Amino acid sequence: MTPPHPHGLRFAFGTLSVIPVRVSRWDREAARGGMLCAPLVGVVLGCGAALLALALLFLGAGSLLAAVAAAAVPAALTRGLHLDGLADTADGLGSGKPAEDALRIMKQSDIGPFGVITLVFVLLAQVAALSRLYDGSWARGALATVVAAVAARLALTLAARTGVPAARPEGLGAAVAGVVPVRGAVAVALAVTGAAAAAGALLGTDDLARTALAVLAALAAAELLLRHCTRRFGGITGDVFGGLAETAATTALVVLSLG
């Protein structure tokens, strides 16, 4: 694999985080590089979340507060955009309306009942899983925090692959829809899964298998949601990207907390 292009890195961090990076190019080439680099954003956000969680844990705050911090940091470092996208996607899907009307609902600034309910249960699931992990082992908790953040952004790489259309002619969805060659997306997915498994192997053979399974399960859950949204809305949007990221992260955490 070729090294990430500087414009791709800027695009990734400038659009997927609040890290102050100047995005100088918004063309398809920069978007392609940005989506291929998306898991690197997850590494940075996940490490930041894990560091805060571990600091609280070592100061005696307990596993529950550490889990809340681990879930809150990625939300803060993305201005809550993925969570907002998840809520908007839930409102659009839950409305039962035709694609055009559902997309209009998703663009509204307020959050409807489907969005609120989805946010509550997703955040509860994330905190519950993280709390169990940090309570059992600080190392497994930290690893899960990073793996979930990376898997969330890897889901975006795969969602931006060739053949996945945009639901609207404008917005982030239109900017990144179909920019990543399928081979490139698969290569990144294999590399990330392998790296996650290697990190898990440092904690034991069982953790190697569980970590790899968590990434694969996260991608499978995100893919199911992607296909449903593509059928329902006619393509992807920025909100759908947020929904995919949170779905992948939550699935990874739940799998890692089992056993």
Secondary structure, DSSP 8 states (H G I E B T S, - for coil): -----HHHHHHHHHHHS-S-------SHHHHHHHHHTHHHHHHHHHHHHHHHHHHHHHTT--HHHHHHHHHHHHHHTTTTHHHHHHHHHHHHHHT---HHHHHHHHHSSS--HHHHHHHHHHHHHHHHHHHHHHHH-HHHHHHHHHHHHHHHHHHHHHHTBTT--BSSSSSHHHHHTT-B-HHHHHHHHHHHHHHHHHHHHTT-HHHHHHHHHHHHHHHHHHHHHHHHHHHHHSSB-HHHHHHHHHHHHHHHHHHHH--
